[in-house]
């Protein structure tokens, strides 16, 4: 048996995955991951196939020498074309007034009409650049009037984060059942020309109130806990702490898919925000 992304794969299941690949040599990775999910009945809480998670796991299995996948369809798909920056994301006039003096701030969910805009802002101004968020996700644009002032992105939680798991106090079985109820704030960008005091903490408070209902509407379940990771070499996490996020420890400098401690990454502070008072009762269920 071997564990990937929180799921244990038996020797029989690995043989099944190899058989699916062998018996369908003309099929691409996307089809193979969906077929593996169907035959293993690997599904999301809303009943949909976990095909994106499965595809990432199969790529890791190939890296570990357990299976052999077909080549990606093209170099374009394998490496993803760089995002081109356009005038729509050019810097604008600075906003320096206090948040309470500059008008109402509102959040809008990213949809098909604004997804490329969110991607472009993140790639252009966020220090980590654009990378597709894993698993179920929601993204927001924050506006003052008609002007975009910030971008926020939420996706699947990290599988193994010891300080977080110790703070929650759940068992491995409870985590396996309920990790989808923890959501990761993977991107938070205040645009560089927005220098309004308390803007960041206000947006964090707003999104924490709104996100559970938005998530329920899109995925048919309601998350109860937010997590984020703050690079200690770049940031102090002041805005999170001002919004009552709780610092529970630090990472070990490994990525979410680094199974063998090969890659050294910056140490990050781990912060959590409960969105329900009885979140532990729900996570322990």
Beta strands, then each sheet from edge to edge (+ up, - down):
strand 1: 2-4
strand 2: 7-9
strand 3: 105-109
strand 4: 138-144
strand 5: 147-156
strand 6: 182-190
strand 7: 225-231
strand 8: 246-250
strand 9: 268-274
sheet 1: 1+ 2-
sheet 2: 3+ 4- 5+ 6- 7- 9+ 8-
end
